[in-house]
Amino acid sequence: MDYPKSVPGVGLVDGKFVDENEQTGQQGSLIPAAWGTAVTDEILNVQAEAAIQPNEGKVNQLVSAIRAIAEKRGMLSAVASGTANAITATLDSEFSQLANAQSFSIISKFANTAAVTVALTLGATEIAALPVVRGNNLPLSGGDIPAPGYPMRLCYSAGFGALILLNPATGSGSGGLFASSLTTVNSSGSLLPNMVGGTVVVSAGASNTQTLPSAAAVGVGRRIELLNIGAGAATVARTGADGIVTGSASVNSVLLGTGDSLTLESNGVSTWYAVGGSAQLKSAAAFRSLLSGNGYAQLPSGIIIQAGAASVTAGSYTDVTFPIAFPTACMSVIANPGLAGSAQSQYSGAGNVTLTGFQIAMNQGTGVTNRWFAMGY
């Protein structure tokens, strides 16, 4: 929109309208009907975009419409008052209630320490406090609002009946494709709640211990990933009476060798669950094992490797029972007396192989320890 500069004889002075002045002989500017209509339509279009009904008796409808459109576009902002976890704020709003998917910003006054509520005043209308949640409709955890002055981007969800914090400082925390942060530690220490949702890289030259934050402090469903790239083994330890569940067992700590990783998820109360990473594989049924004199190891393909020792005397068979039965077939069993020197003439063999065991026999000797190896599925 512009002044009607293209209209002949409109009488603009310096590009603007002027009044008639009889003393100086200045003629007044003309306001063409087409131009007046265009100006009015321009204003009415803005009001229509803001869903404001035109009213000839009001002279503030244009500014109200501009503010309403800005509000719809999520351009409103306010500075927080209240406390760290019970925020209050006043938005200079043209509306008396929040619309679904309406967004706005609040500049924080404090870092939060637990779940958060926000009590809004829209213009002169007070709204009951609403919970603030993450995108998965879970309450905020300490550190999601990390510091005073943090710009909180909030979006109202009518379905959740809550305000969604679109930019929590600790990430979405539900195991998405992206970690919210990457932290490197070089020595033993306590992991902070605001590291949850991200990846912690352990790069220590010696053995070290990384103590988890309490599950209750970070909230339910929150994950942390640890990767040990250091020369020293890293022990990931619980804090207090929390437990770490790997497989079906609750343990106090998990050991990460060089190159090992571990992903843990909090139940929000007192337990961290191992849900991924190389360090928890030995607790999975697909990798079950027994590390003892007679033991076994199972691979995800179903292959089972078993090994052990048995005392054998020539002239009789020695029965050997596998530590676990092969579900389908035993493909091979090898037995060897494993002696040297003058006993090299001794030899042994395995026979009568079943799913649960086999027999060893040897040509000479009494009470000779034979090593055996079996593989099947």
Residue pairs with C-beta under 8 A, 6 or more apart in sequence:
1 38
1 39
1 42
3 12
3 15
3 16
3 17
4 10
4 12
4 31
4 32
4 34
4 35
5 12
5 15
7 30
7 32
7 35
9 30
10 29
10 30
10 32
11 17
11 18
11 27
11 28
11 29
11 30
12 18
12 29
13 26
13 29
17 29
17 31
18 26
18 28
18 29
19 26
19 28
19 29
20 26
20 27
20 28
43 61
43 62
44 54
46 62
46 65
46 66
46 69
47 53
47 54
47 61
47 62
47 65
49 65
49 69
50 64
50 65
50 66
50 68
50 69
50 72
50 94
51 68
52 61
52 64
52 65
52 68
54 61
55 61
64 94
67 92
67 94
68 94
68 95
70 76
71 91
71 93
71 94
71 95
71 102
71 104
72 99
72 102
74 102
74 103
74 104
74 105
74 155
75 104
76 91
76 92
76 93
76 104
76 105
77 91
77 104
77 105
77 106
77 107
78 89
78 90
78 91
78 92
78 104
78 105
78 106
78 107
79 89
79 106
79 107
79 109
80 87
80 88
80 89
80 106
80 107
80 108
80 109
80 110
80 152
81 87
81 88
81 89
81 109
82 88
82 89
82 109
82 119
83 110
84 109
84 110
84 111
84 112
84 113
84 116
84 145
85 112
85 113
85 114
85 115
85 116
85 117
86 116
86 117
86 119
86 129
87 106
87 108
87 109
87 116
87 117
87 118
87 119
87 132
88 118
88 119
88 120
88 121
89 106
89 118
89 119
89 120
89 121
90 120
90 121
91 104
91 120
91 121
91 122
91 123
92 123
93 122
93 123
94 123
95 122
95 123
96 122
96 123
96 125
97 122
97 125
97 127
98 120
98 122
98 127
98 156
99 156
100 156
100 157
100 158
100 159
101 155
101 156
101 157
102 155
102 156
103 153
103 154
103 155
103 156
103 166
104 154
105 151
105 152
105 153
105 154
106 118
106 151
106 152
106 154
107 149
107 150
107 151
107 152
108 145
108 147
108 148
108 149
108 150
108 151
108 152
109 148
110 145
110 148
111 142
111 143
111 145
111 146
111 147
111 148
111 150
112 140
112 142
112 143
112 144
112 145
113 142
114 140
114 141
114 142
115 131
115 132
115 139
115 140
115 141
115 219
116 131
116 132
116 139
116 140
116 144
116 145
116 165
117 129
117 130
117 131
117 132
118 129
118 130
118 132
118 154
118 163
119 126
119 127
119 128
119 129
119 130
120 126
120 127
120 130
121 127
130 156
130 161
130 162
130 163
131 139
131 161
131 162
131 163
132 139
132 140
132 154
132 162
132 163
132 164
132 165
133 139
133 140
133 160
133 162
133 163
133 164
133 165
134 140
134 144
134 164
134 165
134 168
134 172
134 173
134 174
135 164
135 166
135 172
135 174
136 172
136 173
136 174
136 221
137 160
137 162
138 174
138 219
138 220
138 221
139 219
140 165
140 168
140 219
141 170
141 173
141 193
141 196
141 217
141 218
141 219
141 222
142 193
142 194
142 217
142 218
143 169
143 170
143 192
143 193
143 194
144 165
144 168
144 169
144 170
145 152
145 165
145 168
145 169
146 169
146 194
150 169
151 167
152 165
152 167
153 165
153 166
153 167
154 163
154 164
154 165
154 166
155 163
155 164
155 166
156 162
156 163
156 164
157 163
157 164
168 180
168 197
169 180
169 194
170 180
170 181
170 193
170 194
170 195
170 196
170 197
170 198
170 222
171 178
171 179
171 180
171 181
171 197
171 198
172 180
172 197
173 180
173 196
173 197
173 219
173 221
173 222
173 223
174 221
174 223
175 223
175 263
175 265
175 275
179 197
179 198
179 199
179 225
180 197
180 198
181 194
181 195
181 197
181 198
181 199
182 198
182 199
182 201
183 195
183 198
183 199
183 200
183 201
184 200
184 201
184 202
184 203
185 191
185 200
185 201
185 202
185 203
185 204
185 210
186 203
186 204
186 205
186 230
187 204
187 208
188 204
188 208
188 209
188 210
189 210
189 211
190 210
190 211
190 213
190 239
191 200
191 210
191 211
191 212
191 213
191 224
192 213
193 213
193 217
193 218
195 213
195 224
196 213
196 218
196 222
196 223
196 224
196 266
197 222
197 223
197 224
198 224
198 225
199 224
199 225
199 226
199 227
200 210
200 224
200 225
200 226
200 227
201 226
201 227
201 229
202 208
202 210
202 226
202 227
202 228
202 229
202 230
202 234
202 256
203 229
203 230
204 230
204 231
204 232
204 234
205 230
205 231
205 232
206 231
206 232
207 232
207 233
207 234
207 235
208 230
208 232
208 233
208 234
208 235
209 234
209 235
209 236
209 237
209 253
210 226
210 234
210 235
210 236
210 237
211 237
211 238
211 239
212 224
212 236
212 237
212 238
212 239
212 242
212 244
212 264
212 272
213 239
214 239
214 240
214 242
214 270
215 242
215 266
215 267
215 268
215 269
215 270
215 271
215 272
216 268
216 269
216 270
218 266
218 268
219 266
219 268
220 266
220 267
220 268
220 269
221 265
221 266
221 268
222 265
222 266
222 268
223 263
223 264
223 265
223 266
223 275
224 263
224 264
225 261
225 262
225 263
225 264
225 276
225 277
226 234
226 236
226 256
226 261
226 262
226 263
226 264
226 277
227 260
227 261
228 234
228 256
228 257
228 258
228 259
228 260
228 261
229 258
229 259
230 258
231 258
232 258
233 255
233 256
233 257
233 258
234 255
234 256
234 260
235 253
235 254
235 255
235 256
236 244
236 253
236 254
236 255
236 256
236 262
236 264
236 279
237 252
237 253
238 244
238 252
238 253
238 272
241 270
242 270
242 271
242 272
243 250
243 251
243 252
243 270
243 271
243 272
244 250
244 251
244 252
244 253
244 254
244 264
244 271
244 272
244 273
244 274
245 251
245 271
245 272
245 273
245 274
246 254
246 274
246 280
246 283
247 274
247 280
247 283
247 284
247 285
249 283
250 271
254 262
254 274
254 279
254 280
255 279
256 262
256 279
257 279
259 278
260 277
260 278
260 279
261 276
261 277
261 278
261 279
262 274
262 276
262 277
262 278
262 279
262 280
263 274
263 275
263 276
263 277
264 272
264 273
264 274
264 275
265 272
265 273
265 275
266 272
266 273
267 273
274 280
274 283
281 287
282 289
286 298
286 299
286 300
287 297
287 298
287 299
287 300
288 298
289 295
289 296
289 297
289 298
290 296
290 323
290 324
292 323
293 308
293 309
294 306
294 307
294 308
294 309
294 323
295 306
295 307
295 308
295 323
296 304
296 305
296 306
296 307
296 322
296 323
296 324
297 304
297 305
298 304
298 305
299 305
301 377
302 327
302 377
303 375
303 376
303 377
304 324
304 326
304 375
304 376
304 377
305 373
305 374
305 375
306 322
306 323
306 324
306 373
306 374
306 375
306 376
307 371
307 372
307 373
307 374
308 320
308 323
308 371
308 372
309 369
309 370
309 371
309 372
310 318
310 320
310 360
310 369
310 370
310 372
311 318
311 367
311 368
311 369
311 370
312 318
312 337
312 348
312 360
312 361
312 362
312 365
312 367
312 368
312 369
312 370
313 362
313 365
313 366
313 367
313 368
314 361
314 362
314 363
314 364
314 365
314 366
316 361
317 351
317 352
317 359
317 360
317 361
318 359
318 360
318 361
318 370
319 357
319 359
320 357
320 358
320 359
320 360
320 372
321 356
321 357
322 330
322 355
322 356
322 357
322 358
322 374
325 355
325 356
326 355
326 356
326 376
326 377
327 355
327 377
328 355
328 376
328 377
329 355
329 376
329 377
330 353
330 354
330 355
330 358
330 374
330 375
330 376
331 375
331 376
331 377
332 374
332 375
332 376
333 350
333 353
333 358
333 372
333 373
333 374
334 350
334 372
334 373
334 374
335 348
335 349
335 350
335 360
335 370
335 371
335 372
336 348
336 370
336 371
336 372
337 343
337 346
337 347
337 348
337 362
337 365
337 368
337 369
337 370
337 371
338 369
338 370
338 371
339 346
339 368
343 365
345 363
345 364
346 362
346 363
346 364
346 365
346 368
347 362
347 363
348 360
348 361
348 362
348 363
348 368
348 370
349 360
349 361
349 362
350 358
350 359
350 360
350 372
351 358
351 359
351 361
352 358
352 359
355 376
358 372
358 374
360 370
360 372
362 368
362 370
